[in-house]
Structure formats: structure tokens, C-alpha cells
Amino acid sequence: MNAIELRGLTKSYQSFQLGPLDLTLPMGTILGLVGENGAGKSTTLKSILDLIRPDAGSVTVLGQTVPDAYPSLKEEIGVVLDELAIPGFLDAREVGKLMASAYSNWDEQVYQSYLAKLDLPSNKKYKDFSRGMKMKLALAAALSHHARLLILDEATSGLDPMVRQEILDILYDFCDEEHAILLSSHIVSDLEKICDYIAFLHKGRLVLVEEKDRLLERFGLLKCSEADLAALDPSAVLAKRVHHYGVEALVERDRMPAGLTVDAVNLEELIILLAKEK
């Protein structure tokens, strides 16, 4: 079973259109949804969570059709959104009580273990938490009702590198054959560390969906002159960046002539070059 299936998903606003999107998240994997601000990442997640209704297409989550499967489906999904709706006057202990009333599968013992693991005080008011502490508390809550699917929107944005790595380690440990994660972020280096698949959204359109390792094997960075670039098959060149000393081009490795040196490309360079070309 796939954790998420989007087929022909479309949502239109006055100055923006998302889709149509076809996207699949297999169970047991982590999918990174990357794109610039305004690319449609949050709209996609809200459609999956039934926070907005698409204009067309279908959404299936854990084998159930959205929106028909809600609200019972919420028990199966752990959510961490960029904008956290936790009252500032609550402390972590009180947040746990609030969550226990919302989720029938709430596990207080698991929640307390995450508070300890993430070094979160139980009696400090949420309004006095740093952004990193707020995100860690939201993640602890999302992981404490035995969810099978985690959906996270910019969960590592604005955090220092140590906190980000701490969160990524927890997400990596969570994902096994019975669980899956959809992680939206514009911090591409975080996605490169833990994701199995990458989906790149640009201005509402899905530019690519690919297994991460295959993506990095398939493409490389060629540094050459403009004359050398002009001699290549144009269909093997996805994007280019022209400097006064030459050209950097994103190319398909196995379609390059012998004698040309193609360097490895990291995910961030790849996404930046594709976005610039688009």
C-alpha cells in the first residue's frame, strides 16, 4: 500500500494554480517536497490533510479516499506545520493532556520519553519556548499517538544545525516498512540527508519526481566553454549557468561524450540550476 497517492490534483487561486499533480509516497519511505516559497508545497499538504478542497483530482491517504476518510484518518497521521496552533499559556504537560483528549491512541509514556529525549521542560509555558523547542514539542506530540504517516511542513526551518540534525535523526528512526514521511522544506541539504525520493515543485508545477540516489547518479555538473556546450545534444543539458570564465551545465552523465569530465552535483546545486532554468 502507498502512504499517499495524488492523481491529477489541481487547486486554483486568483494568481496561482497548483498542478495537475501526480505524486506517490510508498510506505516505508521518506519523500522530500522541495520548492521555493510560493511553489505550492503548503497547498499540496493542506489538500492531503483536507484543510482545503482541491478543484479537481483525487487524494488517497493510507488506502483511504480524502475527504471521505476524515476525521477517523487523523488518528493515523502525525502533523507538524510551520504555523503551530498551540496556545501559549500551556506547558508541555498540559499539551499532552490536550492531545490525549484529541487522539484515542495517545500514548503518554511515549510522549514523556520524547520530552526527555528532546530535553523539553514539562512546566515551561509554550509562549516562552524558542522556535527550536516549539518544533521539538510539536514533533513529540505528532509521534505519540502511534501515527503511521508523518506530514511535516518546514519543520526544520529557522533552526540551528544541531537541533535540525536532532529532528532528522528522530525522523530517520521513525521510518520503517510500516511508516512513511512526507517532509516539505526549502532546506535542500536536510532533504538530501534522509529522503528516499525527491519531488521538486516550481510555480505550482511538478518539475521532477525521482529516487534521490538515482537523481544524483543520473545528473552531473559539467564545466566547459560555451563552444563545447553548443556541440552537445541539447536534450542532454537540463540547465546552465554562464560565467565570464565559462559555463556550468547540469547534464545527464551517460549521454556525455568521452573525454569530458562531469563532476558530482549535490541536491541543492541541482535544484537551484533547475529552478533558474525554469
C-alpha positions as CSV (number, residue, x, y, z in Angstrom):
1,M,0.0,0.0,0.0
2,N,1.1,3.5,-0.8
3,A,1.0,6.1,2.1
4,I,-0.1,8.8,-0.3
5,E,-1.4,8.9,-3.9
6,L,-2.2,12.2,-5.7
7,R,-3.8,11.9,-9.1
8,G,-4.5,15.0,-11.2
9,L,-4.6,17.2,-8.1
10,T,-5.4,20.8,-9.1
11,K,-6.1,23.9,-7.0
12,S,-6.5,27.4,-8.4
13,Y,-6.4,30.8,-6.8
14,Q,-6.7,34.2,-8.4
15,S,-2.9,34.5,-9.1
16,F,-1.7,30.9,-8.7
17,Q,-2.5,27.4,-9.9
18,L,-1.2,24.2,-8.4
19,G,-1.0,21.1,-10.6
20,P,-2.2,19.0,-12.0
21,L,0.0,16.8,-9.7
22,D,0.6,13.1,-9.9
23,L,2.6,12.0,-6.9
24,T,3.1,8.8,-4.9
25,L,4.7,8.2,-1.5
26,P,5.3,4.5,-1.0
27,M,5.0,3.1,2.5
28,G,8.4,2.7,4.2
29,T,10.0,5.7,2.5
30,I,10.6,9.4,3.1
31,L,9.6,11.8,0.3
32,G,11.1,15.3,0.3
33,L,8.9,18.0,-1.3
34,V,11.1,20.9,-2.2
35,G,10.5,24.3,-3.9
36,E,10.8,28.0,-3.4
37,N,8.3,29.9,-1.2
38,G,5.0,30.1,-3.1
39,A,5.8,26.9,-5.2
40,G,2.7,25.2,-3.8
41,K,4.2,22.9,-1.1
42,S,1.8,24.1,1.7
43,T,-1.2,23.9,-0.7
44,T,-0.3,20.3,-1.5
45,L,0.0,19.4,2.2
46,K,-3.3,21.1,3.1
47,S,-5.0,19.2,0.3
48,I,-3.8,15.9,1.7
49,L,-4.9,16.9,5.2
50,D,-8.3,18.0,4.0
51,L,-7.7,21.6,5.2
52,I,-8.5,22.8,1.7
53,R,-10.6,21.1,-1.0
54,P,-8.9,20.6,-4.5
55,D,-10.7,21.8,-7.6
56,A,-10.0,18.5,-9.4
57,G,-8.2,15.2,-8.9
58,S,-8.1,12.6,-6.2
59,V,-6.2,12.2,-2.9
60,T,-5.7,8.8,-1.3
61,V,-4.0,8.5,2.1
62,L,-3.2,5.1,3.7
63,G,-5.5,3.5,1.2
64,Q,-8.5,5.7,2.0
65,T,-10.1,8.4,-0.1
66,V,-9.9,12.0,1.1
67,P,-12.1,13.7,2.3
68,D,-14.4,10.7,2.9
69,A,-11.9,9.1,5.4
70,Y,-11.7,12.1,7.7
71,P,-11.9,12.6,10.6
72,S,-11.1,9.0,11.6
73,L,-8.0,9.1,9.4
74,K,-6.4,11.8,11.6
75,E,-5.6,9.1,14.1
76,E,-3.1,7.6,11.6
77,I,-1.4,10.9,10.7
78,G,1.1,12.9,12.7
79,V,1.3,16.5,11.6
80,V,3.9,19.3,12.2
81,L,3.0,22.5,10.4
82,D,5.2,25.6,10.1
83,E,2.5,27.6,11.9
84,L,1.9,25.8,15.2
85,A,-1.6,26.2,16.7
86,I,-0.7,25.6,20.4
87,P,-2.0,28.0,23.0
88,G,0.9,30.0,24.5
89,F,-0.3,29.6,28.1
90,L,0.0,25.8,28.1
91,D,3.1,23.9,29.2
92,A,4.3,20.6,27.8
93,R,2.4,18.6,30.4
94,E,-0.8,20.4,29.6
95,V,-0.2,20.0,25.8
96,G,-0.1,16.2,26.5
97,K,-3.5,16.3,28.2
98,L,-4.9,18.3,25.3
99,M,-3.6,15.8,22.8
100,A,-4.9,12.8,24.9
101,S,-8.4,14.2,24.5
102,A,-8.0,14.5,20.7
103,Y,-6.4,11.1,19.9
104,S,-7.8,7.8,21.1
105,N,-4.3,6.2,20.6
106,W,-2.5,8.8,22.6
107,D,0.4,7.2,24.5
108,E,1.5,9.3,27.5
109,Q,4.5,7.1,28.2
110,V,5.9,7.6,24.6
111,Y,5.2,11.3,24.9
112,Q,7.1,11.6,28.2
113,S,10.0,9.7,26.7
114,Y,10.2,12.1,23.8
115,L,10.1,15.1,26.2
116,A,13.1,13.6,28.0
117,K,14.9,12.7,24.8
118,L,14.5,16.2,23.3
119,D,15.3,17.9,26.6
120,L,12.0,19.7,26.8
121,P,10.8,21.1,30.2
122,S,7.4,19.9,31.3
123,N,6.4,23.1,33.2
124,K,7.6,25.9,31.0
125,K,4.9,27.8,29.1
126,Y,4.8,27.3,25.3
127,K,5.0,31.1,24.7
128,D,8.4,31.1,26.4
129,F,9.8,28.3,24.2
130,S,12.4,29.1,21.5
131,R,11.4,28.2,17.9
132,G,13.5,25.0,18.1
133,M,11.8,24.0,21.4
134,K,8.4,24.6,19.8
135,M,9.2,22.4,16.8
136,K,10.5,19.7,19.0
137,L,7.4,19.8,21.2
138,A,5.2,19.6,18.0
139,L,7.2,16.6,16.8
140,A,6.9,14.8,20.2
141,A,3.2,15.2,20.1
142,A,3.0,14.0,16.4
143,L,5.0,10.9,17.3
144,S,3.0,10.0,20.5
145,H,-0.3,8.7,19.1
146,H,1.1,5.8,17.0
147,A,0.7,7.5,13.7
148,R,1.7,5.6,10.5
149,L,2.3,8.7,8.4
150,L,4.1,11.9,9.3
151,I,3.5,15.1,7.4
152,L,5.8,17.9,8.2
153,D,5.8,21.4,6.7
154,E,9.1,23.3,7.1
155,A,9.8,21.5,10.4
156,T,13.5,22.4,10.3
157,S,13.2,26.0,9.0
158,G,14.9,28.6,11.1
159,L,16.5,26.1,13.5
160,D,20.2,25.9,14.3
161,P,22.1,23.0,12.7
162,M,22.3,20.9,15.9
163,V,18.5,21.0,16.5
164,R,17.9,20.3,12.8
165,Q,20.1,17.2,13.0
166,E,18.4,16.1,16.2
167,I,15.0,16.2,14.4
168,L,16.3,14.5,11.3
169,D,17.7,11.6,13.4
170,I,14.3,11.1,15.0
171,L,12.5,11.1,11.6
172,Y,15.1,8.6,10.3
173,D,14.4,6.2,13.2
174,F,10.7,6.6,12.8
175,C,10.5,5.4,9.2
176,D,10.3,1.6,8.6
177,E,8.2,-0.7,6.5
178,E,5.1,0.3,8.4
179,H,5.6,4.0,8.4
180,A,6.2,6.9,5.9
181,I,7.1,10.6,6.0
182,L,6.3,13.5,3.7
183,L,8.7,16.3,4.5
184,S,8.3,19.7,2.9
185,S,11.3,22.0,3.1
186,H,13.3,24.6,1.3
187,I,16.4,23.5,3.2
188,V,17.6,21.0,0.5
189,S,20.6,19.8,2.5
190,D,18.2,18.4,5.1
191,L,16.2,16.5,2.5
192,E,19.4,15.1,0.9
193,K,20.4,13.6,4.3
194,I,17.3,11.5,4.9
195,C,15.0,11.3,1.9
196,D,14.5,8.3,-0.4
197,Y,12.6,10.3,-3.0
198,I,12.6,14.0,-4.1
199,A,9.7,15.9,-5.6
200,F,10.5,19.4,-7.0
201,L,7.7,21.9,-7.2
202,H,8.2,25.1,-9.1
203,K,5.4,27.7,-9.5
204,G,2.7,25.1,-8.9
205,R,4.2,22.5,-11.4
206,L,5.9,19.3,-10.6
207,V,9.2,19.5,-12.4
208,L,10.6,16.1,-11.3
209,V,10.0,13.2,-9.0
210,E,12.9,10.8,-8.6
211,E,14.6,8.5,-6.2
212,K,17.2,10.6,-4.6
213,D,20.2,8.3,-5.2
214,R,19.2,7.8,-8.8
215,L,18.8,11.5,-9.3
216,L,22.4,12.2,-8.0
217,E,23.7,9.3,-10.1
218,R,21.9,10.4,-13.3
219,F,22.9,14.0,-13.3
220,G,26.3,15.8,-13.0
221,L,27.9,19.2,-13.3
222,L,29.9,19.9,-16.5
223,K,32.3,22.8,-16.6
224,C,33.2,23.8,-20.1
225,S,33.3,26.5,-22.7
226,E,30.2,27.8,-24.5
227,A,31.6,26.2,-27.7
228,D,31.9,22.8,-26.0
229,L,28.4,23.1,-24.7
230,A,27.0,24.1,-28.1
231,A,28.4,20.8,-29.5
232,L,26.4,18.6,-27.1
233,D,23.0,17.1,-27.7
234,P,20.7,19.9,-26.3
235,S,18.3,17.3,-24.8
236,A,21.1,16.0,-22.5
237,V,21.5,19.5,-21.0
238,L,18.9,20.4,-18.4
239,A,20.2,23.7,-17.2
240,K,23.2,26.0,-17.5
241,R,24.8,28.9,-15.7
242,V,27.1,31.2,-17.7
243,H,30.1,32.9,-16.1
244,H,32.7,35.2,-17.6
245,Y,35.2,32.2,-17.5
246,G,32.9,29.6,-19.0
247,V,29.7,27.6,-18.4
248,E,28.4,25.2,-15.7
249,A,25.8,22.9,-17.1
250,L,23.6,20.3,-15.4
251,V,23.8,17.3,-17.7
252,E,22.9,13.6,-18.0
253,R,26.1,11.8,-17.2
254,D,25.7,8.8,-19.5
255,R,25.0,11.0,-22.5
256,M,28.2,12.9,-22.4
257,P,31.0,12.2,-25.0
258,A,34.2,10.5,-23.8
259,G,36.8,12.9,-22.7
260,L,34.5,15.3,-20.9
261,T,34.8,15.4,-17.1
262,V,31.5,15.5,-15.3
263,D,31.6,16.4,-11.6
264,A,29.2,15.1,-9.0
265,V,26.3,17.5,-8.2
266,N,24.6,17.8,-4.8
267,L,20.9,18.1,-4.5
268,E,21.0,21.8,-3.6
269,E,23.0,22.7,-6.8
270,L,20.7,20.6,-8.9
271,I,17.5,22.2,-7.6
272,I,18.9,25.8,-7.9
273,L,20.0,25.2,-11.5
274,L,16.7,23.6,-12.5
275,A,14.8,26.5,-10.8
276,K,16.9,29.1,-12.6
277,E,16.3,27.4,-15.9
278,K,12.6,27.1,-15.4
